[in-house]
Amino acid sequence: MEDVRLVPVVEAYTGVLDDADLGPIGEPRWDAYCRERIVAAGLPAPVAAHPWLVPAVELRGAGLARLVLASAFADEPDDEALPDRLRDPATRQDALEEVPALSGGYVLETREGRCLALPGCCGDLGDLDEWRTALRHDDPAPATLWIGHPWLLVSGDGSVLTLSGPVEDGAAPAPVVARIARIARNTLTEAVAAADREVERFAGHLRAVCADLVGAEAAPPVASALIG
């Protein structure tokens, strides 16, 4: 069985790499180019398994502010006014519904650093609740573990959880879906708890940045929305 950890990550593509014509992930020259651009933009170096997923807990200060501005406040024509509407108590609640979660999620890797699974498209840090749900699954029949798409499947057998995938269309027949790992339930429980602590640290960094962007009163709910 694998000894694993969950690494909270945030996508550092928008505002840094979205003007680049990139090749396939895994091609060394493109991966190196992405990493150089991201570090040059004042962001942490991406995790080893992906060229533009950065460890959330290492994001802070000006680099994090740049990422928040590019990801949350620059997509719609009226988004220049969004920070002002978040500052105003009269418009804050409606404005909060327009704040998107930062793209990202959780890298599942062994303690030695071998990547087992990456977050999929439309994943975010709020997906830790999905991992908590997976911890409670105790049925050999697979259930969906949403990490973005493609997603994973989890099956339970007492103290052991089996992860398989990735899948896009429900629970494919077992022979079709590759097994990713067998993990002791208590091991994954510890990994989820450790990831939760890292997300809380990241939330503190987000609140500090958001206080400058939208004011101290709006910072906590905006940070929560960005986490997902």
C-alpha positions as a printed NumPy array, in Angstrom:
array([[  0.   ,   0.   ,   0.   ],
       [  1.103,   3.522,  -0.745],
       [  2.149,   6.099,   1.851],
       [  0.712,   9.268,   0.346],
       [  0.2  ,  12.965,   0.773],
       [ -2.111,  15.504,  -0.835],
       [ -0.434,  18.689,  -2.022],
       [ -2.783,  21.69 ,  -2.42 ],
       [ -1.96 ,  23.444,  -5.703],
       [ -3.21 ,  26.455,  -7.643],
       [ -2.997,  26.904, -11.403],
       [ -0.627,  29.715, -12.355],
       [ -1.576,  29.835, -16.027],
       [ -3.953,  32.815, -16.253],
       [ -2.124,  36.108, -16.418],
       [  1.257,  34.43 , -16.78 ],
       [  1.108,  31.873, -19.585],
       [ -2.186,  32.575, -21.351],
       [ -0.41 ,  34.502, -24.097],
       [  1.888,  31.585, -24.942],
       [  1.492,  28.982, -27.66 ],
       [  2.399,  25.955, -25.581],
       [  3.208,  22.439, -26.624],
       [  2.077,  19.288, -24.827],
       [  2.657,  18.928, -21.098],
       [  5.608,  16.643, -20.529],
       [  7.697,  17.944, -23.414],
       [ 10.861,  19.163, -21.667],
       [ 11.33 ,  22.433, -23.54 ],
       [  7.758,  23.563, -22.945],
       [  7.763,  22.487, -19.311],
       [ 11.003,  24.394, -18.728],
       [  9.604,  27.463, -20.49 ],
       [  6.47 ,  27.434, -18.301],
       [  8.464,  27.083, -15.115],
       [ 10.825,  29.922, -16.064],
       [  7.921,  32.245, -16.898],
       [  6.107,  31.475, -13.656],
       [  9.154,  32.041, -11.447],
       [  9.986,  35.236, -13.377],
       [  6.468,  36.477, -12.576],
       [  7.248,  36.257,  -8.856],
       [  5.384,  33.007,  -8.211],
       [  6.68 ,  29.835,  -6.563],
       [  8.204,  27.125,  -8.729],
       [  5.58 ,  24.625,  -9.959],
       [  5.414,  21.137,  -8.502],
       [  7.543,  18.525, -10.21 ],
       [  4.584,  16.731, -11.787],
       [  3.065,  19.687, -13.663],
       [  4.564,  22.813, -15.263],
       [  2.   ,  25.367, -14.036],
       [  0.537,  24.003, -10.812],
       [  2.196,  25.776,  -7.878],
       [  2.036,  24.789,  -4.19 ],
       [ -0.733,  26.901,  -2.675],
       [  0.943,  27.307,   0.698],
       [  3.943,  29.004,  -0.972],
       [  1.796,  31.656,  -2.677],
       [  1.754,  35.037,  -0.937],
       [  2.356,  38.743,  -1.352],
       [  2.669,  40.41 ,  -4.751],
       [  2.786,  37.131,  -6.677],
       [ -0.461,  35.941,  -5.117],
       [ -2.078,  39.355,  -5.665],
       [ -1.15 ,  39.176,  -9.356],
       [ -2.68 ,  35.72 ,  -9.646],
       [ -5.9  ,  36.77 ,  -7.895],
       [ -6.277,  39.857, -10.076],
       [ -5.719,  37.895, -13.284],
       [ -7.886,  34.916, -12.308],
       [-10.76 ,  36.549, -10.447],
       [-11.092,  40.15 , -11.58 ],
       [-10.24 ,  40.179, -15.279],
       [-12.579,  37.777, -17.109],
       [-15.766,  39.803, -17.643],
       [-16.278,  43.266, -19.17 ],
       [-17.455,  44.77 , -15.879],
       [-14.861,  43.087, -13.674],
       [-12.915,  46.312, -13.216],
       [-15.76 ,  47.355, -10.914],
       [-15.882,  44.073,  -9.   ],
       [-13.381,  45.105,  -6.291],
       [-15.387,  48.285,  -5.695],
       [-18.62 ,  46.315,  -5.4  ],
       [-16.952,  43.935,  -2.971],
       [-15.853,  46.849,  -0.828],
       [-19.406,  48.211,  -0.629],
       [-21.555,  46.365,   1.963],
       [-24.659,  47.155,  -0.102],
       [-23.385,  45.268,  -3.159],
       [-20.992,  42.799,  -1.56 ],
       [-23.257,  39.767,  -1.336],
       [-24.201,  39.824,  -5.011],
       [-20.602,  40.573,  -5.998],
       [-19.337,  37.563,  -4.018],
       [-21.323,  35.294,  -6.326],
       [-19.15 ,  36.531,  -9.204],
       [-15.846,  35.632,  -7.538],
       [-14.6  ,  32.367,  -9.092],
       [-12.628,  29.746,  -7.244],
       [ -8.96 ,  29.632,  -8.19 ],
       [ -8.346,  26.679, -10.502],
       [ -6.311,  23.92 ,  -8.916],
       [ -6.905,  21.138,  -6.441],
       [ -4.704,  18.419,  -5.004],
       [ -1.759,  16.436,  -6.276],
       [ -1.805,  12.927,  -4.844],
       [  1.754,  11.728,  -4.517],
       [  3.817,   9.232,  -2.577],
       [  6.047,  10.392,   0.248],
       [  8.955,   9.898,  -2.141],
       [  7.39 ,  12.406,  -4.537],
       [  6.036,  10.061,  -7.206],
       [  2.861,  11.551,  -8.678],
       [ -0.204,   9.308,  -8.549],
       [ -2.918,  11.75 ,  -9.655],
       [ -3.232,  15.386, -10.704],
       [ -6.283,  17.632, -10.339],
       [ -8.412,  17.837, -13.465],
       [-10.054,  20.673, -15.341],
       [-12.522,  22.652, -13.195],
       [-10.92 ,  21.419,  -9.977],
       [-10.261,  23.752,  -7.049],
       [ -9.199,  23.662,  -3.407],
       [-12.808,  23.151,  -2.31 ],
       [-12.449,  19.599,  -3.63 ],
       [-10.929,  18.566,  -0.313],
       [-14.529,  17.815,   0.706],
       [-14.563,  15.188,  -2.053],
       [-11.543,  13.512,  -0.494],
       [-13.294,  13.574,   2.878],
       [-16.289,  11.85 ,   1.306],
       [-13.981,   9.252,  -0.227],
       [-12.615,   8.479,   3.23 ],
       [-16.104,   7.388,   4.317],
       [-16.705,   5.138,   1.312],
       [-16.81 ,   1.501,   2.446],
       [-18.192,  -0.409,  -0.496],
       [-16.382,  -2.469,  -3.138],
       [-18.575,  -0.799,  -5.762],
       [-16.697,   2.269,  -7.045],
       [-17.911,   5.774,  -6.31 ],
       [-16.893,   9.004,  -8.014],
       [-14.077,  11.007,  -6.458],
       [-14.349,  14.424,  -8.107],
       [-10.985,  16.076,  -8.695],
       [-12.086,  17.973, -11.795],
       [-12.437,  16.06 , -15.033],
       [-11.295,  13.479, -15.719],
       [-12.06 ,  12.272, -12.217],
       [-11.195,   9.218, -10.13 ],
       [-13.076,   6.262,  -8.674],
       [-12.773,   5.045,  -5.098],
       [-13.754,   1.664,  -3.711],
       [-13.555,   0.572,  -0.093],
       [-12.769,  -2.676,   1.661],
       [-12.523,  -2.232,   5.404],
       [ -9.321,  -0.389,   6.226],
       [ -8.182,  -0.141,   2.592],
       [ -9.247,   2.266,  -0.151],
       [ -8.499,   1.614,  -3.812],
       [ -8.249,   4.531,  -6.227],
       [ -8.57 ,   4.012,  -9.97 ],
       [ -9.015,   6.099, -13.081],
       [ -9.034,   8.562, -14.59 ],
       [-12.564,   8.348, -16.026],
       [-14.873,  10.77 , -17.809],
       [-18.168,   8.873, -18.112],
       [-19.213,   7.338, -14.824],
       [-17.848,   4.077, -13.465],
       [-16.285,   2.176, -16.346],
       [-15.969,  -1.612, -16.017],
       [-13.157,  -2.519, -13.635],
       [-10.844,  -4.102, -16.253],
       [-10.957,  -0.877, -18.283],
       [ -9.946,   1.502, -15.498],
       [ -6.348,   1.46 , -14.303],
       [ -5.737,   1.098, -10.591],
       [ -3.764,   4.047,  -9.247],
       [ -3.114,   3.015,  -5.665],
       [ -4.228,   1.014,  -2.668],
       [ -4.097,   3.241,   0.408],
       [ -4.767,   2.52 ,   4.062],
       [ -7.795,   4.52 ,   5.129],
       [ -5.959,   5.997,   8.114],
       [ -3.047,   7.037,   5.849],
       [ -5.358,   8.968,   3.551],
       [ -7.115,  10.439,   6.594],
       [ -3.783,  11.865,   7.769],
       [ -3.046,  13.184,   4.264],
       [ -6.406,  14.978,   4.117],
       [ -5.839,  16.516,   7.558],
       [ -2.375,  17.747,   6.57 ],
       [ -3.746,  19.219,   3.316],
       [ -6.483,  20.968,   5.299],
       [ -3.842,  22.634,   7.483],
       [ -1.961,  23.821,   4.403],
       [ -5.139,  25.247,   2.88 ],
       [ -5.834,  27.141,   6.093],
       [ -2.349,  28.642,   5.927],
       [ -2.979,  29.585,   2.311],
       [ -6.318,  31.129,   3.332],
       [ -4.386,  33.416,   5.665],
       [ -2.175,  34.534,   2.779],
       [ -5.285,  35.1  ,   0.659],
       [ -6.996,  37.171,   3.339],
       [ -3.941,  39.421,   3.606],
       [ -3.846,  39.974,  -0.156],
       [ -7.609,  40.469,  -0.387],
       [ -7.521,  43.075,   2.383],
       [ -5.42 ,  45.231,   0.06 ],
       [ -7.575,  44.483,  -2.997],
       [-11.097,  44.755,  -1.56 ],
       [-10.749,  45.953,   2.04 ],
       [-10.413,  44.186,   5.373],
       [-14.149,  43.61 ,   5.858],
       [-14.621,  41.858,   2.517],
       [-11.336,  39.931,   2.64 ],
       [-12.522,  36.82 ,   4.571],
       [-15.545,  35.999,   2.35 ],
       [-13.612,  36.781,  -0.832],
       [-10.773,  34.487,   0.284],
       [-13.303,  31.743,   1.012],
       [-14.822,  32.143,  -2.461],
       [-11.381,  31.954,  -4.075],
       [-10.639,  28.708,  -2.245],
       [-13.901,  27.192,  -3.495]])
